[in-house]
Amino acid sequence: MHEWFYHEPGQGRLGPFAAEEMRRRYRERRLQRDTLVWRDGLREWQPLERVFDELDLFGVEQDARLPPPLPATMPASLGLGAAPAMGASRGVGAAPAATRPAARSGLSGCAIAAIVLAIGGVVMTGILAAIALPAYQEYTVRAKMLGALAPAFALQPAIAEHALREGRCPVNGDDGFGTPDSYATPHVTGIRIGTLAETDRCALAVQLRGIDPKVDGQTVVFEAVADGDQWRWACSGSLPARFLPTDCRDVPTE
């Protein structure tokens, strides 16, 4: 039996858990369809939706009475305490004005050092936030994309089987394959199935929506590449390569 891990924003990696515990957490809405999961043997983290069959989750219904997990939040600002007020003590006695020492003004060296350190801390916090926030946003986009591409991953074995049986690549409307619009989801406009003109290989193209402005409206193209008696799927498209799944963007097409 495999032991499973999953990633929860704000807490990081959680696990290991048995499959029964993963089903319980999904039922309690602690896991969602786009939650990233992993087990020994998987090449990379996968959205939960892609391993539904392995975890026997198709028959599990989430308890609608329970709320979903709260989104992860990041600290909005860093509060700084005020430095102690500095005051000047008054002299005792009635010394003549000409000989009375002048009152010291301004801040002491300690106060100046504290202010410099505080400003440096704010600057460093801003730099770290500027680095961490874009990285977290890209991680979120990639996680949503993996979930959005799940229908395309599910179609790949059927396309290979049809091509081997019929001697040609399937197209939308063939037996067992729907129209492009029939594959629409909140994150997918449609999936076109056919033959890639440039290489004469079987392919499918997925148009994205509702994920992030960086990828909305862009297309991911999966191209079947023969590898002995098996097929591997290379991916490309109109979106930046860093958003493509790692297990297909490195597949050679030559």
LUMMIZA-268861 format. One line per 8 residues: number of its first residue (from 1); their letters; for each residue x, y, z of N, C-alpha, C. Coordinates in steps of 0.02 Angstrom, whole numbers, plus 50000, padded with zeros to 5 digits. Layout:
NUM) a) X:Y:Z:X:Y:Z:X:Y:Z  ...
//
This chain:
1) mhewfyhe) 50042:49940:50000:50000:50000:50000:50044:50063:50000  50025:50111:49959:50065:50172:49955:50047:50220:50012  50097:50259:50032:50085:50314:50079:50084:50379:50039  50036:50421:50054:50023:50481:50015:50041:50543:50054  50062:50595:50017:50075:50661:50045:50033:50711:50005  50016:50767:50036:49984:50820:49997:50009:50887:50022  50002:50938:49980:50027:51005:49996:49969:51050:50012  49975:51085:50068:49923:51132:50089:49956:51200:50097
9) pgqgrlgp) 49936:51251:50057:49966:51317:50063:49963:51342:50135  50018:51370:50158:50022:51394:50227:50049:51342:50275  50044:51278:50259:50070:51225:50302:50123:51184:50269  50125:51183:50202:50175:51144:50166:50153:51072:50158  50203:51027:50155:50189:50957:50143:50160:50923:50205  50107:50885:50196:50075:50848:50250:50074:50774:50232  50086:50731:50280:50086:50659:50269:50142:50626:50307  50151:50561:50299:50115:50518:50252:50047:50495:50278
17) faaeemrr) 50001:50480:50230:49934:50457:50247:49918:50395:50204  49880:50351:50233:49855:50294:50194:49798:50317:50148  49781:50276:50099:49729:50295:50051:49662:50307:50087  49647:50268:50138:49584:50277:50174:49582:50345:50208  49639:50367:50235:49641:50433:50267:49634:50488:50215  49662:50479:50156:49655:50528:50102:49581:50534:50082  49547:50477:50078:49475:50479:50062:49436:50515:50116  49454:50503:50179:49419:50537:50234:49430:50612:50231
25) ryrerrlq) 49491:50633:50217:49505:50705:50214:49471:50738:50154  49465:50700:50099:49428:50727:50042:49354:50734:50060  49326:50683:50094:49256:50686:50114:49244:50746:50161  49293:50762:50203:49286:50818:50250:49305:50885:50218  49319:50884:50153:49334:50944:50114:49401:50975:50134  49443:50937:50165:49511:50960:50180:49555:50953:50119  49535:50911:50072:49568:50903:50007:49519:50924:49953  49545:50959:49902:49505:50980:49845:49532:50946:49781
33) rdtlvwrd) 49495:50951:49727:49515:50918:49665:49582:50943:49639  49599:51008:49654:49662:51034:49629:49718:51032:49681  49706:51000:49739:49759:50992:49789:49815:50949:49760  49877:50971:49769:49934:50933:49743:49950:50874:49789  49957:50814:49761:49972:50754:49800:50031:50718:49768  50061:50673:49809:50119:50635:49784:50125:50571:49824  50151:50519:49792:50169:50456:49825:50233:50430:49792  50264:50383:49825:50324:50353:49797:50308:50322:49729
41) glrewqpl) 50348:50338:49679:50336:50312:49612:50310:50365:49564  50279:50418:49590:50257:50473:49546:50316:50517:49530  50319:50539:49468:50376:50579:49446:50373:50649:49475  50314:50676:49485:50306:50743:49512:50239:50748:49548  50229:50803:49583:50165:50815:49617:50109:50819:49565  50052:50790:49581:49996:50789:49535:49934:50817:49570  49889:50850:49532:49825:50869:49563:49785:50807:49582  49750:50811:49637:49713:50754:49662:49667:50725:49609
49) ervfdeld) 49641:50767:49566:49593:50746:49514:49623:50692:49468  49690:50694:49459:49722:50646:49414:49731:50577:49445  49724:50571:49510:49733:50505:49543:49668:50483:49577  49611:50510:49554:49547:50491:49583:49537:50415:49580  49553:50386:49522:49540:50314:49514:49585:50274:49561  49648:50294:49567:49694:50256:49610:49674:50261:49683  49647:50318:49704:49626:50326:49773:49553:50308:49784  49520:50284:49731:49450:50262:49736:49406:50319:49762
57) lfgveqda) 49413:50379:49731:49377:50438:49754:49315:50454:49712  49304:50418:49657:49247:50434:49614:49181:50424:49651  49178:50378:49698:49116:50366:49734:49112:50404:49800  49161:50447:49814:49162:50483:49878:49133:50553:49867  49083:50570:49906:49053:50637:49901:49076:50679:49960  49092:50742:49945:49113:50787:49998:49053:50808:50040  49065:50816:50104:49012:50837:50151:48999:50911:50141  48943:50927:50110:48927:50997:50095:48914:51038:50157
65) rlppplpa) 48904:51005:50214:48892:51043:50276:48956:51073:50303  49013:51048:50280:49078:51072:50305:49106:51124:50258  49141:51175:50285:49171:51226:50242:49234:51200:50210  49253:51227:50150:49317:51208:50119:49374:51240:50158  49437:51220:50145:49494:51249:50180:49498:51324:50166  49521:51361:50216:49532:51432:50206:49592:51443:50161  49591:51495:50118:49650:51509:50076:49707:51532:50119  49769:51517:50095:49828:51539:50131:49833:51615:50127
73) tmpaslgl) 49854:51647:50181:49862:51719:50182:49934:51736:50199  49956:51793:50176:50023:51816:50190:50018:51879:50233  50065:51890:50278:50063:51950:50321:50064:52013:50278  50017:52057:50293:50011:52118:50253:50066:52168:50269  50087:52173:50331:50137:52223:50349:50172:52201:50412  50227:52233:50425:50266:52218:50484:50264:52279:50529  50234:52273:50590:50230:52329:50635:50296:52340:50671  50312:52402:50682:50372:52420:50718:50354:52458:50780
81) gaapamga) 50383:52441:50837:50370:52477:50899:50403:52545:50899  50375:52591:50935:50402:52658:50938:50462:52659:50985  50513:52698:50968:50572:52705:51010:50553:52744:51072  50584:52730:51130:50569:52767:51191:50582:52841:51180  50537:52880:51209:50545:52953:51203:50608:52975:51239  50643:53022:51209:50704:53049:51238:50689:53117:51268  50710:53126:51327:50698:53190:51360:50763:53217:51388  50767:53282:51399:50827:53314:51428:50812:53334:51500
89) srgvgaap) 50857:53316:51544:50846:53334:51615:50865:53406:51625  50831:53436:51671:50843:53507:51684:50892:53513:51742  50936:53559:51737:50986:53570:51789:50954:53598:51852  50988:53590:51909:50964:53616:51973:51007:53675:51993  50977:53725:52017:51015:53783:52038:51006:53841:51991  51032:53899:52010:51022:53960:51971:51088:53985:51945  51122:53943:51907:51185:53965:51877:51172:54019:51827  51218:54066:51818:51209:54119:51769:51200:54091:51699
97) aatrpaar) 51162:54128:51659:51147:54105:51592:51210:54095:51551  51261:54136:51562:51321:54132:51522:51361:54069:51535  51354:54041:51596:51394:53982:51613:51354:53918:51613  51287:53921:51604:51244:53862:51604:51258:53822:51540  51270:53755:51544:51284:53716:51484:51222:53713:51439  51235:53714:51375:51180:53712:51326:51145:53645:51329  51078:53646:51322:51039:53583:51322:51054:53543:51260  51062:53476:51269:51076:53432:51212:51012:53422:51171
105) sglsgcai) 51019:53424:51107:50961:53414:51063:50974:53356:51016  50921:53330:50985:50928:53275:50937:50924:53207:50971  50941:53153:50934:50935:53085:50958:51003:53059:50977  51003:53013:51025:51066:52981:51046:51088:52931:50993  51150:52909:50999:51176:52859:50952:51137:52795:50953  51113:52773:51012:51074:52711:51016:51008:52717:50979  50976:52776:50986:50912:52786:50952:50921:52786:50876  50975:52819:50853:50988:52820:50781:51001:52750:50755
113) aaivlaig) 51041:52711:50793:51055:52642:50772:50991:52601:50768  50945:52611:50817:50883:52574:50817:50840:52591:50756  50840:52656:50738:50801:52677:50680:50830:52647:50616  50897:52648:50611:50929:52619:50551:50913:52545:50545  50917:52508:50602:50901:52437:50601:50829:52425:50582  50783:52467:50609:50712:52458:50593:50699:52470:50519  50730:52523:50491:50721:52536:50419:50749:52480:50378  50808:52455:50399:50838:52399:50363:50794:52337:50365
121) gvvmtgil) 50761:52325:50423:50716:52268:50428:50657:52274:50381  50629:52335:50377:50572:52346:50332:50593:52335:50259  50652:52362:50241:50676:52353:50172:50687:52280:50156  50719:52243:50203:50731:52172:50191:50666:52133:50185  50617:52150:50228:50552:52117:50223:50520:52129:50155  50526:52191:50131:50498:52207:50065:50532:52168:50010  50599:52161:50015:50636:52124:49964:50615:52051:49963  50610:52021:50024:50590:51950:50028:50519:51940:50002
129) aaialpay) 50474:51987:50018:50406:51981:49993:50403:51987:49917  50446:52032:49890:50447:52041:49817:50472:51978:49782  50514:51939:49816:50539:51877:49787:50489:51821:49797  50461:51815:49858:50419:51758:49875:50350:51761:49842  50321:51821:49838:50252:51826:49813:50246:51804:49740  50289:51828:49694:50284:51802:49625:50295:51727:49620  50342:51700:49660:50354:51628:49657:50292:51590:49680  50259:51615:49733:50198:51581:49757:50142:51586:49706
137) qeytvrak) 50137:51644:49673:50085:51653:49623:50095:51606:49564  50158:51597:49542:50172:51551:49486:50158:51479:49507  50174:51462:49569:50160:51395:49594:50084:51382:49592  50045:51432:49612:49972:51425:49611:49947:51416:49540  49974:51455:49492:49954:51449:49422:49968:51379:49396  50029:51353:49410:50047:51286:49386:50002:51232:49416  49985:51240:49480:49941:51191:49513:49872:51192:49480  49844:51251:49467:49779:51256:49434:49782:51227:49363
145) mlgalapa) 49839:51239:49329:49845:51214:49261:49845:51138:49259  49879:51106:49307:49880:51033:49310:49809:51005:49317  49770:51038:49360:49701:51017:49367:49661:51028:49304  49673:51085:49270:49636:51100:49208:49653:51051:49152  49714:51025:49152:49736:50980:49098:49717:50908:49110  49685:50893:49166:49667:50824:49182:49625:50791:49127  49574:50825:49096:49537:50792:49042:49581:50774:48982  49632:50816:48968:49677:50800:48913:49719:50739:48928
153) falqpaia) 49743:50734:48990:49782:50675:49009:49739:50612:49003  49675:50618:49020:49631:50559:49017:49618:50538:48945  49620:50585:48897:49608:50569:48827:49667:50535:48792  49726:50545:48818:49786:50520:48782:49786:50445:48770  49770:50402:48820:49769:50330:48806:49716:50311:48754  49658:50345:48755:49605:50330:48707:49627:50349:48636  49663:50404:48629:49688:50425:48563:49737:50374:48536  49784:50351:48579:49833:50302:48557:49799:50236:48537
161) ehalregr) 49750:50215:48576:49715:50152:48561:49678:50157:48494  49645:50214:48482:49608:50224:48419:49656:50223:48360  49713:50257:48366:49761:50261:48311:49789:50192:48294  49803:50151:48345:49829:50084:48332:49776:50039:48301  49714:50049:48321:49660:50006:48296:49637:50026:48226  49631:50091:48214:49603:50116:48151:49657:50136:48100  49718:50142:48123:49772:50162:48077:49772:50236:48062  49737:50276:48100:49737:50348:48091:49721:50382:48158
169) cpvngddg) 49738:50446:48162:49723:50484:48222:49648:50499:48226  49619:50497:48285:49548:50515:48290:49539:50590:48284  49477:50611:48272:49459:50681:48272:49396:50689:48315  49382:50751:48333:49321:50764:48371:49260:50737:48333  49217:50701:48369:49158:50673:48339:49164:50600:48321  49226:50574:48318:49235:50501:48309:49205:50464:48368  49192:50400:48358:49163:50359:48411:49207:50362:48473  49178:50383:48528:49214:50388:48591:49245:50456:48604
177) fgtpdsya) 49238:50503:48557:49268:50569:48564:49214:50622:48552  49209:50670:48598:49158:50721:48593:49180:50780:48551  49136:50829:48546:49153:50892:48512:49200:50932:48556  49235:50982:48528:49280:51022:48569:49245:51052:48630  49184:51078:48620:49148:51110:48675:49126:51061:48729  49121:50997:48712:49097:50948:48762:49148:50938:48817  49210:50959:48806:49262:50952:48857:49272:51016:48897  49227:51064:48889:49233:51128:48923:49225:51120:48999
185) tphvtgir) 49266:51156:49036:49263:51159:49109:49273:51232:49129  49268:51248:49193:49282:51317:49213:49351:51342:49193  49398:51296:49181:49466:51317:49163:49486:51297:49093  49441:51266:49055:49456:51244:48987:49400:51266:48941  49416:51303:48886:49366:51323:48837:49344:51263:48795  49392:51220:48777:49376:51161:48737:49440:51123:48721  49432:51063:48694:49489:51021:48674:49479:50998:48602  49526:51015:48558:49524:50994:48488:49570:50934:48479
193) igtlaetd) 49544:50882:48445:49580:50819:48435:49591:50810:48360  49651:50789:48340:49664:50779:48269:49736:50762:48255  49760:50783:48196:49828:50770:48174:49865:50836:48167  49926:50838:48195:49967:50899:48191:49996:50904:48120  49979:50958:48086:49998:50965:48015:50073:50964:48006  50111:50995:48051:50183:51000:48042:50219:50933:48046  50193:50886:48087:50229:50823:48098:50188:50762:48079  50124:50771:48062:50079:50716:48045:50070:50667:48104
201) rcalavql) 50075:50694:48165:50066:50653:48225:49999:50668:48257  49974:50620:48295:49913:50632:48332:49925:50685:48385  49875:50727:48396:49884:50782:48443:49816:50803:48471  49820:50841:48525:49760:50874:48551:49781:50941:48579  49737:50991:48571:49751:51059:48592:49700:51081:48643  49724:51108:48699:49681:51129:48754:49686:51204:48761  49629:51239:48757:49628:51312:48766:49606:51327:48838  49645:51370:48872:49636:51383:48943:49595:51446:48955
209) rgidpkvd) 49562:51448:49013:49526:51508:49034:49517:51506:49110  49504:51564:49140:49486:51567:49210:49539:51545:49259  49603:51546:49239:49657:51525:49284:49696:51586:49308  49726:51622:49261:49767:51680:49277:49779:51718:49212  49784:51785:49215:49795:51822:49153:49857:51800:49114  49906:51770:49148:49967:51748:49113:49953:51691:49065  49902:51651:49079:49889:51591:49038:49819:51589:49007  49773:51631:49030:49706:51630:49003:49707:51646:48928
217) gqtvvfea) 49670:51608:48889:49668:51617:48817:49724:51583:48779  49773:51556:48816:49828:51521:48784:49810:51448:48771  49850:51415:48729:49837:51346:48709:49896:51301:48726  49880:51243:48754:49930:51191:48766:49919:51135:48714  49971:51118:48678:49967:51066:48626:50005:51005:48648  49972:50947:48650:50004:50883:48665:50013:50845:48600  50075:50822:48587:50092:50788:48525:50118:50718:48542  50090:50667:48509:50110:50598:48522:50176:50582:48486
225) vadgdqwr) 50225:50558:48524:50291:50541:48497:50304:50467:48509  50317:50429:48455:50330:50357:48462:50396:50345:48498  50395:50301:48548:50455:50282:48585:50455:50206:48589  50481:50173:48536:50477:50101:48532:50405:50080:48520  50379:50036:48562:50309:50015:48555:50262:50055:48599  50287:50110:48627:50246:50154:48669:50244:50224:48640  50197:50263:48665:50191:50333:48647:50208:50376:48707  50246:50428:48693:50258:50481:48743:50226:50545:48717
233) wacsgslp) 50206:50587:48763:50171:50648:48743:50214:50708:48758  50233:50744:48705:50269:50807:48712:50219:50864:48715  50235:50916:48752:50188:50972:48756:50224:51037:48737  50187:51080:48707:50210:51147:48687:50149:51192:48688  50155:51249:48657:50096:51292:48654:50115:51365:48653  50064:51408:48661:50074:51479:48656:50090:51512:48722  50088:51475:48777:50101:51504:48842:50174:51494:48861  50201:51532:48910:50271:51524:48931:50286:51452:48951
241) arflptdc) 50345:51428:48930:50364:51358:48942:50366:51340:49016  50379:51389:49059:50385:51373:49131:50319:51350:49160  50263:51362:49127:50199:51340:49152:50179:51270:49127  50217:51242:49080:50201:51176:49054:50221:51122:49104  50185:51066:49106:50204:51010:49151:50274:50985:49134  50315:50973:49184:50385:50955:49173:50392:50887:49139  50344:50841:49149:50352:50774:49121:50338:50770:49047  50314:50825:49017:50302:50823:48944:50342:50877:48907
249) rdvpte) 50361:50931:48940:50396:50984:48903:50467:50964:48884  50495:50912:48917:50563:50890:48901:50564:50831:48853  50506:50808:48828:50505:50752:48782:50528:50775:48713  50582:50745:48685:50606:50767:48619:50556:50749:48564  50550:50794:48515:50503:50782:48460:50539:50768:48394  50605:50768:48396:50643:50755:48334:50662:50681:48331
//
